[in-house]
Amino acid sequence: MVDGDRIVLALRSAHVVALDVANGHELWRIERNVSHPLAAADGLVFIAAGDAVEALRAADGVSAWVAPRLKPSAPLVVDQGLVFVVTDEEIVAITAKDGAIAWRQPAGGVKQPPAFDGDHVYLGANDGRIVAMDRKDGTARWEHWVPQGVTAIHAGFGRVYAGAGDKLLYCLDARSGHERWPRRIGALINGRMAVDADRVYISALDNVVYALDRENGNQRWKQELPRRPIDGVRVLGHVVFVAVAASAELMMFYDHSGARSGVIPLPAETPRDTPPAMRETERGLELFVVTGGLSNEWKLTHVGPAGEPAMVPFASLVLPGVHFLTDPALAPLAQVLPQVFGDPVLRPASDVGWPIRMQDPPLVPLTILPGLQLRALSPVLPPRRGG
């Protein structure tokens, strides 16, 4: 879990540790036996340990508050100042800043983290119930049933998307719960889904990534994966990212066509229960991944965008223009290349000597190009291969 300039990890040794994103140095460590993935917001890290939910200060790991007698059955989620805790019997909304209980409502059989869109919270249960609740007080707004339980749920752009046990993807109207379309996938949908203005992206247990039209469910593209996907898909920029089991690569596809965008190589295999964390920053994509797998040599790797190269004077470049974009500058060509278009230098006749010998002028390296203004380029994504 990444929070600002820190990454916080729950270790199998029953510790929670924070590392500096810039250099990987340990900032603090405390003893906690964490049972579910972490969440973070506004300088706090939220953990589930034992029968309680606790907030830690991200700066130093000191406990900010504890909400007792809460044992989550799904990962914690923080959204708009509230921490949502799903247990075997209810959903509880906790005020993130002080740990006060904002509301709690019955919600049995829910194993998926809640989804959010606007002022609604959406839950998907093992018995097939999809429930829309008011974010302010947890009041149920509507219910819809899908066959054989909910395997994945996502909300966005006024729609709710639910993968069901009958191997269909259902699209519901977020306000009313009315079914807009189903789409047969042929395999169970697992992990995260992603939605943009045009498409919904899913991965299924048949080792395939699908992009479907958001309005009608028609298939826009699909791509087969070499192995089973880990924790669904993520979309950043115009790239769909998919981590697959027992692989040392993070796969990438273009969102509009599904064409391969290359892979990001990793030091070792990614375990099934620890999917990569990624975020988009002003400098580009940052990826944090735990690797180890069967080797049991666990490593945390930070993959980031390449830094901007320093600006250098144009006159110092040996091969100008090779790694640069150019913008035109209005100037007469004869002024820019005087050694080509200018008049020859006049020399006294006494310096010429007799007899007159014709010879080529001395070769001078061309260090000026007409009308160029240069700015350095750098890649947005980390180095990849195969794209």
N, C-alpha and C positions, 0 to 999 in steps of 0.2 A: 504494500500500500504506500503510495507516494503522496506526501503532503508538503508542498512548497519545495524547500531545499533539503528535505529529509525524506528518507525511505524507511519505513517501519516494518519489521518482520517479526512474526511469531515463530519461534524455534521449537524443534521437537524436544529440546532439553528443558522445556517449561520456562522459557525466558521470552521476553519481548525486548527487541533491540532496535535502536535508531541509528542510522548511518547517514553521514554527510553525502549528498548526491554528488558534490563536486569531486570528492577524492576517496569516498568509501570509508573514511575513518569513523570509528564508533563514537557516538555522541553520548549515549546512555544505555543502560541495560537494567531491567528489573525482572523479578521472578513472577511469572504468571503462566498458568497452564491454559492456553487459549484453545477454545473448541470450534470456533467458526472464523471465517475471514474477517479482517479488520475493516473499519470505515473511518473516515477522517473529514473534518471540516472546521474552518475558523480557528485553527491552532489547537484543536483537540483530536485525540485518537480514541476511538470507541472500540472496546474489546468485550468479548463474552468469555468469562472464565468462571468455572464452577457453576453456581446458581445465581449469578449476578451479571449485570452489565455495568461496565466501568468506563469513565472518561479519564484519559491521561493527558497532561499537558505535553504537546509535541515538542516543546523547547527543552524539557528536562525529564519527562517521564513521571512527574509527580502526579498523584491521583487528584483529580478535580472534583469528582463526585462518583457515588456508587448507587445504582438502583438494584436493591436486593430482590431475591425470590423471582428471578426471571431466568429461565433456561431456554435459549432460542432453539428452534428447529430449522431455521433458515439463516443465511447470512444477514448480518446487520446492514441496514441501508440508512443513510442520512440524506435528507432532502429539505431544502428551505427551512433550516433551523430546527428540524425535528429528526430524532433518531427512531426508526421503526424497528420494533422487535417482534418477530413472529414466534410464538411458542406452540406447543401441541394443542392448546385450547383457545388462544386469543391472539390479537394483535394489539400491541401497546405502542403509543406515540409518546416519546420523552422529549422534553425541551432540551436541546443540545447544550445550551449555555450553563444550565444549573441542575439538570437531572430531574426536574419536576415532571410528574406524570400529566401529560396534556389530556389524554383520553385513552380508554381501552375498550375493546369490543370483542365479543366471541368470534372465533374464526378457527375452528378445528380442522385438522387434516391438511394444513398448508405447509408445504415443504419448499416452495419457490419464494425467493425474495419478491417483495411487492414491486409493482410498476407504477409510474406516475405520468400524468398528463393534465396540465392545467390545475384545477382545484380538486381533482379526484385521485384516489389511491385505488389500485386494482390488485386483487388477490386471485390466485388460481389454486384450487384445492385438489387433493387426490381423488375425491369423488366426482370431479368434473365441474364443480361450481366455479364460476367466475363472478366475483363480487366487486361492484364499484362502490367506494365509500367516500364520504365527504372528508377532505383533508383537515378541516377545522375541528370536527368533533367525532368523526368515525361513523356517522350515520350512513346506513346502507341506502344507496340510491337505486340500484337495480341488481338483478341476478340473472345469469344465463348459464345453461348447462351444456357441456360438451361430453361426448361419449368417452368412457374409460380413463378419465382423469386428465389433469393438465400437466404436461411435461415441460412447458416453457411458456413464459408470458412476457409481453412487451407492449408499451403504449407510446404513442407519439402521433402528431399531426392529426388529432381528432379521431384516431382509430386505436383499437385494442387488438393485438394479435396473440393467439393462443395455440400452441401445439398440443394436440390431444393424443390419447392412447390409441385412437383408431387410425393414426398415421395421417391425419389431415391437419392443415393449418386453417384456423378460423379467423376471419376478420370481422370485428364488431364495431358498431358506432359507439364512440366513447361516451356520448351523452345519454343515449337511450338503451344501449345494450343490444339493439337489433342487429341481427346477422346480415352482413353485407355480402360476403362470399366465403365459401370454403375452397380449399385447394388440396387435392390428394398429393401427398409427397411419396408415400410408399415405404416410409421408414419413420421411426420416432425422431422428432426434433429435440435436440438437446442443447443446453447452455444458452448463451446470450443470443438474442436477435438484434438486428440494427435496422433503422429506418431512416431514409432521407426523403426529400420532397417527391421522388419518383418511384422508389423501389423499397421493398423489404427484403432483407438478407438473412438467410438462415443456414444452419448446417444440420445434417441428419446423420443417423447412425448407419446409413448405407455408404458413408464416406463421400458425401457429395455436398457441395455448397451451391445454394440456389439463390437467384435474384428474381423476385416476382414483382409484377406491376402492383403498385400500392392500391390502385383504385379497383381493379377487377381480378387480381390474382393470377393473371396470365404470366407464364414463364418468359422471362427476358433472357436469361442464360443460366447455365449450370456448369460446374467444373468438378471433375472427380479428384479426390484426394488420395494420396498413397496409403494413408492410415486414418484411423478414427480421429475426428477433431476433438480438441480439448476446450471445453467451456465455450463453445459457439464461435461467433464472429465478432469482430470489431471493425468499425469504419472510421478512418481519419483522413481528412482531405478527400481525395478521390480514389483511395486505395482500401480494399477489403483485406484485413489481416486474419489469418487462421493458423493457430498452433495445432499441431497433430502429435499424437502419442508416439513415443519411442523414436523421436526424430530430433536431429540437431539443426533444424531449419525452421524459420517462421515464414510461412507462405504468404504471398501477396498477389492480389488480382485487381485489375482496374474495375471500378464500380460500374461503368457504363457498358462494358462489353464482356467482362469476365476473363479477358486475356491475361496471361501470366505477366506479372509485373516484376518477376524475379523472386529471390528469397533473401532473407537475412540470416547468415550463418551464425550458429550458436556454439559455445564451447563444448556442449554435451547435450544429452537428451533432456527434455523437459518432462517432469513428472506429471501425472494426470491430475493430481489434486493441487497443483500450483501453477495455474496459467500465468502467462506473462502479464505484466502491468505496463501500460503505455499511456502517454499523454502528448498533446500537441502544444508546443510552446511557440514563442515568437521566433525562436531560432530554427524550429522544425520539430520533427518527431523525436521523442525520447522513449526508449524501451528498457524495461527492467525485467530480467528473467532469471529465475533460479534453475540451475541445471545440476544434474548428478545422475539420476536414474539408477541403473543397476550398478554403476561404479561406486555409488555411495560417497563420492567425492563432491560434496555440495559446493557450488559457487554461485555468487550473485554477480551478474554481468550487466553493466550499463552501456547501452548502445545509443549514441547521441549523434546529432547532426555535426557535420564538419564546420569548423570555425571559419569566419571570413578572413581571407588573406590580407596582409597589410598592403596599403596603397604604396606604389613605387613610381618614381618619375618615368615618364615614357622614354626619355632619352637613354635611360639605363637598360632598357630591354634589348636583348640581342635579336629576338624574333618577335617583333611587335604584332599584336593581333591574334596570336595563336589561341589564347585562352580568354579572349575578351569579346564583348559585344561593342559595337561602335555606333555612335550617333553622328550625323553629319554636322559640320560647322561650315557656314557659308564663308568662303574665301576664294579669291582667284587662284587658279591652279598654278599660275606662274609665280605667285608669291610664296606658295607652299613648297614648290620644288624649284628653287632658283638655279640650282646647279644643272638642271636639265633644260630649262626654258630661258635662262638668262644669257646675255651676251658674253662672249669670251673675254677674258682679261686682256687689255691692251698692254703690249710689251715694247720697249724701245727697240728700234732696228739694230742697235749696237749689241743687244743681247741675243739676237737670233743666231748669228754666226753663219759662215758660209763654208761649204754649200749647205743649202737648206735641206734638213732631213724631216720627212713626215713621220710622226709617231703617235701612238694612241695616248689619250690622256690617262693619268693615273687612276686606278680603280679606287673608288671611295664607297664604303658601305652605306647603303640606303637606310638612314635612321629616322626618316620623317615620312609619314604617309599623309596624303591630302585629306583634310576635313575630318579628322578622327578625334573623338572624345571617348576615353576608355573608362570602363568601370569593371571591377573584378566580379567574377561569378563564383558561386559555391553551391553544391547540391543541397536540396531540401531534405531528402531522405538519407539514412545511413548507407554506407557502401553495400552493394548487393551483387549477386552474381546470377546469371541465367536469364536476365531480363533483356 
